[in-house]
Amino acid sequence: MSSSTGSGRTLRDRKRDRTRRAILDAAVDLFERHGYHGATIADIAAAAEIGTRTFFSYFASKEELLFPDGDDRVRAALAAIEARTPDDRPADLLLRALHEVGAPDGEPDDLVDRVAALRLRLIMSVPEVRGRGLQLQLDAQREIAIHLCQAFPDDLDSVSAGALVGAFIGAVTGALQVLLDDPAALEKPDLLRQKLWQATEVALRPWR
């Protein structure tokens, strides 16, 4: 039986978190130094001091290493929709999800850290990373739009819900592309995050 911590997380959970973080850190370091194709899964596993079999128990492919928290962001949006109040507008819920989601236990938030900068560079230059990112974006957009439409049947149909979620995701992506062009921005993640929020709020203002 695993011992538990005060937060309810077991020692096994914490060990898995550390191993996952070690894999991600090793991958980012190797991708930055050797390029995406220059770093193999075996290289990443060795740098993280694990076996390749262990690697695949955490990530199904190299592409997944660059999108580690995508599911968390979708869940945050769906949770915000589920917890809506009568005064909430659809755009308010999407902005709330952007504010509330973050990495656990004080880990870096991969929306505004070196992973984000690396991900954007590789999306522009590596077809398989670009394809994986586009697939995740389209899947997330569709799922969130469906739930948003169901939550606001008097305000949105499937087309307008898709347009709103597309505007939201596009605003986040577009703002990050500009913000992360400045390498110095990574030195002040809180300021970077604040600028991202402000830019996204401006982009969604017509929907509020």
Secondary structure, DSSP 8 states (H G I E B T S, - for coil): ---B-TTS-BHHHHHHHHHHHHHHHHHHHHHHHH-TTTS-HHHHHHHTTS-HHHHHTT-SSTGGGG-TTHHHHHHHHHHHHHT--TT--HHHHHHHHHHH---GGG---TTSSHHHHHHHHHHHH-HHHHHHHHHHHHHHHHHHHHHHHHH-TTT--HHHHHHHHHHHHHHHHHHHHHHTTSGGGGG-HHHHHHHHHHHHHHHTGGG-
